[in-house]
Amino acid sequence: MSRILETDLYLPVKTFLIGQGYDVKAEVGAADIVACRGDEEPVIVELKTGFSLGLFHQAITRQSVTDTVYIAVARGTGRRFQHALRNNINLARRLGLGLITVRLADGLVEVHVDPGPYTPRKSKPRKDRLLREFSRRVGDPNTGGSTRVRLVTAYRQDALRCAAYLETNGPSRGADIAKATNVERATRIMADDHYGWFERVERGIYKLTPKGEASLNERTAGSGQGAAESL
């Protein structure tokens, strides 16, 4: 299969714009494509074989000339391209840019988003979850930018408190653990047993499993102090 060139996108995009009633010319000034229709604002299209940060930089620069700026890329196949397309549609929308894909096999041009002002919609549930996690988490146990490492969440901190109490006191009632550790959801955490640390002995009473003991030992070894103290 021959290598795709930016020039391969030009004719399909030009044909599409002509069909919309535009007069189209290539390489006018620094723009790949300029299209004009009557007294309307000119349309600028920047061509690239694929998505890149440089493409968005070019398009943003063209916004100093006109508000009607599109980026056009060759349409790929498979999940990877679909994922990239969704992400870049969102990015283009936030930047006030239009986004076009060109299927080179048959010249199909598809406009996924038109240029225009963007006001992001806020999600109150997401904001509430963020602030709730922030307020519940004790200290700052993680390092910003971490990847492929187990992160310490407020939920995990609460579970460790429950585990530390059981290690010291043996099988106990959830209500007693909640009162002693200030973990209001202690019984629910142990009942759900997300980490495999807890085992129900009888109604409302739980004990620590070998996996729970191992997790406390790992934390102690990693921090040089007891699990309860490190929280």
C-alpha positions in Angstrom: 0.0 0.0 0.0 1.4 3.4 -1.0 2.1 6.1 1.5 -0.7 8.6 2.1 0.2 12.2 1.3 -1.5 15.4 2.3 -2.1 16.2 -1.3 -4.3 13.0 -1.6 -6.8 14.8 0.6 -7.0 18.0 -1.5 -9.2 16.9 -4.4 -11.9 15.2 -2.2 -12.1 18.2 0.1 -12.1 20.7 -2.8 -14.9 18.7 -4.6 -16.9 18.7 -1.3 -16.6 22.4 -0.8 -17.4 23.2 -4.5 -20.6 21.1 -3.9 -21.4 23.5 -1.1 -21.2 26.5 -3.4 -17.6 27.6 -2.6 -14.9 28.9 -4.8 -11.8 26.9 -3.7 -8.1 27.5 -4.1 -5.0 25.8 -2.6 -1.9 27.2 -0.9 -3.1 30.7 -0.4 -0.8 32.4 2.0 0.0 29.9 4.7 -3.3 28.0 4.4 -3.6 24.6 2.7 -7.1 25.4 1.4 -9.1 28.6 1.2 -12.8 28.6 0.2 -15.0 31.6 -0.3 -18.7 32.0 -0.9 -20.2 35.4 -1.5 -19.8 37.8 1.3 -19.3 35.1 4.0 -16.2 34.7 6.1 -13.6 32.7 4.3 -13.2 29.0 5.2 -9.7 27.6 5.8 -8.9 23.9 5.9 -5.6 22.5 7.1 -4.7 19.1 5.7 -2.8 16.3 7.4 -2.6 12.6 7.0 -3.3 12.0 10.7 -3.9 13.8 14.0 -1.1 15.7 15.6 -0.5 18.5 18.0 1.2 20.5 15.2 -2.1 20.3 13.1 -4.0 21.9 15.9 -1.3 24.5 16.4 -1.6 25.4 12.7 -5.4 25.6 12.8 -5.4 27.8 15.9 -3.0 30.2 14.1 -5.4 30.4 11.2 -8.1 31.6 13.6 -6.4 35.0 13.5 -7.7 35.2 9.9 -11.1 33.7 10.2 -13.4 32.0 12.7 -14.2 29.3 10.2 -11.2 26.9 10.3 -11.3 23.1 9.8 -8.7 20.4 10.1 -9.0 17.5 7.7 -7.3 14.1 8.1 -7.4 10.8 6.3 -10.0 8.5 7.8 -8.5 5.3 9.3 -10.0 2.0 10.4 -10.2 0.0 13.6 -10.8 0.8 17.2 -7.6 2.8 17.6 -8.6 5.4 15.0 -12.2 5.5 16.3 -10.9 6.3 19.8 -8.5 9.0 18.4 -11.4 10.4 16.4 -13.7 10.8 19.4 -10.9 12.4 21.4 -10.0 14.8 18.7 -13.6 15.8 17.9 -13.9 16.8 21.6 -10.6 18.8 21.3 -11.6 20.5 18.1 -15.0 21.5 19.6 -13.3 23.0 22.7 -10.9 25.0 20.5 -13.7 26.2 18.2 -12.4 24.3 15.2 -14.1 22.1 12.6 -13.0 18.6 11.9 -13.3 16.7 8.7 -12.3 13.1 7.7 -11.6 11.9 4.2 -12.0 8.2 3.3 -9.4 8.0 0.5 -10.8 4.7 -0.9 -13.8 6.4 -2.3 -13.3 10.1 -1.6 -16.0 10.3 1.1 -15.8 13.5 3.1 -17.5 13.7 6.4 -17.8 16.8 8.6 -17.8 15.7 12.3 -18.0 19.1 13.9 -18.3 22.7 12.6 -16.4 25.6 14.1 -18.1 27.5 16.8 -17.9 28.8 20.4 -17.8 26.1 23.0 -19.0 26.2 26.6 -18.2 23.0 28.5 -21.0 21.4 30.4 -20.1 20.9 34.1 -21.0 17.6 35.7 -22.1 18.1 39.3 -22.0 14.4 40.2 -18.4 14.2 39.0 -17.5 17.3 40.9 -19.1 16.0 44.0 -17.2 12.7 43.7 -13.9 14.6 43.2 -14.5 16.8 46.3 -15.7 13.9 48.4 -12.6 11.8 47.6 -10.4 14.8 48.3 -12.0 15.5 51.7 -12.0 11.8 52.8 -8.4 11.1 51.8 -5.9 11.5 54.7 -2.7 13.3 53.8 -1.2 13.1 50.3 -0.1 9.4 49.9 0.3 9.4 46.1 2.8 11.0 43.7 1.3 13.2 40.9 1.8 11.7 37.4 2.1 8.1 38.6 1.2 5.3 36.2 1.1 1.6 36.6 1.2 1.8 40.4 -1.5 1.1 42.9 -2.9 4.4 44.1 -4.1 5.0 47.6 -7.7 6.1 47.7 -9.8 7.3 50.6 -11.6 3.9 50.4 -8.4 2.0 50.6 -7.3 4.1 53.6 -10.6 3.3 55.4 -10.2 -0.4 54.6 -6.6 -0.3 56.0 -7.9 1.3 59.2 -10.4 -1.5 59.6 -7.7 -4.1 58.9 -5.3 -2.5 61.4 -8.0 -2.6 64.1 -8.8 -6.3 63.5 -5.1 -7.1 63.6 -4.8 -5.6 67.0 -8.2 -6.6 68.5 -9.2 -9.8 66.7 -12.7 -10.5 65.3 -14.9 -7.5 66.1 -18.3 -5.9 65.4 -18.5 -3.5 62.6 -20.1 -0.9 64.8 -17.2 -1.1 67.3 -14.7 -0.7 64.5 -16.6 2.3 63.0 -16.5 4.0 66.4 -12.9 3.3 67.2 -11.5 4.2 63.7 -13.9 7.0 62.7 -14.7 5.0 59.6 -18.5 5.3 59.4 -18.7 2.8 56.5 -16.6 0.2 58.2 -19.3 -2.5 58.2 -20.1 -1.9 54.5 -16.4 -2.0 53.6 -15.9 -5.3 55.3 -19.1 -6.8 54.0 -18.3 -5.8 50.4 -14.7 -7.1 50.9 -13.4 -5.5 47.8 -9.8 -6.4 48.5 -10.3 -9.9 50.0 -9.1 -8.7 53.5 -12.1 -9.5 55.6 -14.2 -12.6 56.5 -17.5 -12.6 58.3 -17.4 -14.7 61.4 -21.1 -14.2 62.3 -23.7 -11.6 61.8 -22.0 -8.1 62.1 -18.6 -9.6 63.2 -15.6 -9.8 61.0 -12.0 -11.0 61.2 -8.9 -10.4 59.1 -7.9 -12.8 56.3 -4.3 -13.9 55.6 -4.5 -11.6 52.5 -5.4 -8.7 54.8 -2.5 -9.5 57.1 -0.2 -9.6 54.2 -1.4 -6.2 53.0 -0.7 -4.7 56.4 2.7 -6.2 56.5 3.5 -4.9 53.0 2.5 -1.4 54.1 4.5 -1.6 57.2 7.6 -2.8 55.3 7.1 0.0 52.7 6.7 2.8 55.1 8.8 1.8 58.0 5.9 2.3 60.4 2.6 0.7 61.4 -0.4 0.8 59.1 -2.5 2.8 61.5 0.3 5.4 62.1 0.9 5.8 58.4 -2.7 6.8 57.8 
